């Protein structure tokens, strides 16, 4: 009889546990559903005024690679003075979004390092940015320093800076890094998808537990050159090593918060606190696969898949086709503008509002959240931050002021190191 009572108690206890688990599961589903049904952001007159009073300085746009891949690097084939609905970026929409400064990514795939063409192709991408500025001189102005940005803004032009995405481009040579600086490079992302001989990537097997001694030399040389140390794409250990070594504030040109969306491309909370102490800035990425929690889980192995596809399909067109097919077989939610603003607010809370910026990754991503479909949509972020209680000065810091402060400090550090 005691055994029967015990069995019944165990059964009831188990039933309660299962019921509680089901309730919790249903609650989570309901919360996610409610989240997906959050209202669209409606731009008000106040939102327009606040947004127009400053300008957007975006940390990462992959237009140069999109032009190389889809238009043979020709602005005759894709004239961005005309609407380009197949891309996220054209001149009219840049102006609509009030973009005043942009780091144009001169990305080339990590696999170019194996072919020995990484530096050469990066230089070609810089040529393309220069060609864009020459083709549209009424819209763009080349910029390297904060003074250059200020001059471009006074002239009513978009300050165009160069961001080198991936340390594979220097081919293990500090002299090559100096060559990139001479071509106007403003930052170096220490790694892209693959671990290097001197730095571990976030999305590959770690080999060094962060930076090697040469990797630390790269960080110090970036400081000396006045180039920003970009920690997007690197492993957590590499982040911590770089933050320890760098004398200047760092940036994440296009990364988000891992506590919101658990993807290795995002920044963990303990590192966000180090970024605050360093004076750096995390420029929030807009890719649905990095900012929407469910999507981040689904795409947690996306870079490993990418490596496999590149090995099987070395031709860029074939690789692109197979990548699209893989995404169709692995659907994930696009999310909406609220997902991105959630990341902004989390970084502001864990670090501070001076530690966050915008790094959209436009024209380098396959899915954008609703209401952030292209470069025209930045005013809606301003509006939603106003809706959440942000002050105009704080919003202007997010839009441009925070990264400008980082650049100014990096210039000061470089000047001091040159005099040592």
C-alpha positions, 0 to 999 in steps of 0.5 A: 500500500505504501508503495502504491501511495508513493507511486501515486505521489510520484505520478502526481508530482511528475504530472505537476512538473510536466504541467508546469513545463507545458505552462512555461513553454506556452508562456514563452511561445505567447511572449514570443508571439506578442513580441512578433506582434509589436506595433510598427514604428510610426515616424512623427514630426518630432522624430523627423526633427531629431533625426535631421538635427544630426546625422548617421555614421554607420560602421559597416556597409558592404556595397563595394562587395555587392558591386563587385559580385553583382555588377563587375565593379561597374557603376555603369552596370549599377548606377547608384544615382538611380534606384537600385531595388535589388540592393540596400543602398543607393544615393537617394535612400542614403539621403533619405536615411540622413547618412552623413558618414559611412565606413565602406567595407572593403571585404574579400572572402577569407579564402583569398588568403589561401590563394595568396590574393587577399591583399591584392583583392582588398586593394581592388576594393579600395579602388572601387570605393575611390571610383565611387567617390570620383563618379559621384563627387557631388554626393561623396567625399573621401575621409580618414580623420574626424576633421575630414568628416567635419569638412565633408558634412559642411560641404553637404557630402557623405564622408566616405571612410574605408573599413578593412574586414579581416586580418587575412588581408595583411597576409601576416605582414605589418608592412602590408598593414601600413600599405593599407593605411596609406590607401586610407584604411580607417579600421582593421577587423582582426579576423573574418570567419576564419582563425588566422595564424595570429588571432582566433575567430568567433566562428572557427576552431580556436588555435591560440586562446586569443591573440598570439604575440604577433597579434598583439603587435598588430593591435599596437601597430593599429594604435600607432597608425591611428587605425581603429581596432575592430573586434567584430568577428573575433573570438571572446578570447581575442576580444579580451586580449585586444582590449587588454593590449589596445591603448585606444578605444576599440570598435565593433563595426557590426556586432550585437548583444549575445545576451539578447541573441545567442550567436558567437558573432555577438558580444557577451555581457562581461566583454561589454563591461570591458568595452565601457572601461576601454571607451569603445563602441559596439555598432549594432548589426541589423542582420536578422540572423544575429539579432532575432533570438530564434534566428541566431539559434538556427544560424549558429553554425552558418559560418561552418556551412559557408566554409563547406559551401565555398570548398565545394563551390569555389566559383562565386556565382555557384557559392551564392546560389548554394548559399541561397538554397541552404537558407531556403532549407533553413528558414528563420524569422526576419524579426523587426526593428524592435529586435535591433532596438532591444540590442541597442538598449541592452548594450546601453544598459550593460555598458552605457549609452556612450558605448553603442552605435550603428553598424548595419551590415547593409548589402552584406546580409541576406535578411533585414528586420521589418522596417529596417529594409534599407539605408532609408530607414534609420529615422525609425530607429530615432523614433523608437528610441524617443518612444522608449525615453531616450533624449535627443542628445543620447540619440545623436551619440548613438547615431554618430557622436560615440564613434566620432569620440572614439576616432578622436581618441584614436588620433590622440593616441597615435600622435602620442605614440609617434612622439614616443 
